[in-house]
Amino acid sequence: MKTYTFLKEYLWLTVASALMAVGIYFFEFLNGFTTGGVSGVSMILGVYFPQLSAGTFMLVINTVLLLMGFLIIGKNFGLKTFYCSALVSVGTYLLERMFPRSAPLTDEPMMEAVFMVVLPSLASAIMFYLGASSGGTDVIAMIIKKFSTLDISKALFVSDFLIVMLLVVVFGIEAWLFSLLGFLARVLTVHLFLKNINTSKYCTVITSPEQKDAICNYITDVLEKSATVSEAFVGAYRNEKKSVLLVALTRRQAGKLKSFAKTLDEQTFIIMSNTSEITGEGFQETL
């Protein structure tokens, strides 16, 4: 099971890294847009030091910040971030050489700005959820989160704001406005993606005492979760004793529980609420 989980996590990290490399090269570098981060710093340095490419600057800066992540946040985060950072940096570097371009893919800057936001934002959300980052200023954001009460979205805003502000000096007002819009959209999009990924179900199951044990066994043995049970409830309509189970599940597990409970008793009453604020064994820490 541990091997399966490990492989699954790194498969998703690989997909996320590929999405980010494509978004950075094709939609940031070629348009002079940026939502901040090391890619933004690399673009700025690339203008003042044209003998080195933006991809090269990215590789160097990411290496320095990655060491900070290892030292401050921890080994597990550092290893995953090293993997993602290496893939993003090398991927961007290879894209520069495999698909050399000096102009954007299309003549629709707004459409390209949308892809510039969505692809890296989705990639960042996947990485943050799995306890990693793409390196760069995402490491700074994770450090800010660790030593403050800010969530990851607000930490991203703090870490990248100055970089976006500096872009106006280098690329002009039009590129800066697109970048500012993209930066604000990225912070919001990462927050929305993470909230959706983190969403779980808080279930209140109201059933007859005869069905309680079967449902509890299903939750513990099949779903591998636990529940809090109370038998001190009485239905107002029929004045019958009821057992109430409180359980936190993933969305998929909640669907299975609903189907199972209905096969036992059509009168079983289940209330499900969305939540992204569950902490404890079996649930991902909210970022």
VENSULMO-V67924 format. One line per field, one symbol per residue. phi: phi as a letter, one per 20 degrees, with the letter a starting at -180 (. if undefined). A space follows every 10 residues. Layout:
phi: ???
This chain:
phi: .fffffffff ffffffffff ffffffdegf dmeadomfff fffffffecf fdffffggff fffffffffg feepffffff fgffffffff fffffgeecf bdcffcddff ffffffefff fffffffffe mcbenmffff fffgffdbef efffffgffd gffffffffe dnffffffff ffffffgffg fffffffffc deddddbfgf egffffffff eeelccbddc dedcfffdld fcddddbdcf fffffffgff fffebfefdc ddcfbccdcq fncfffe
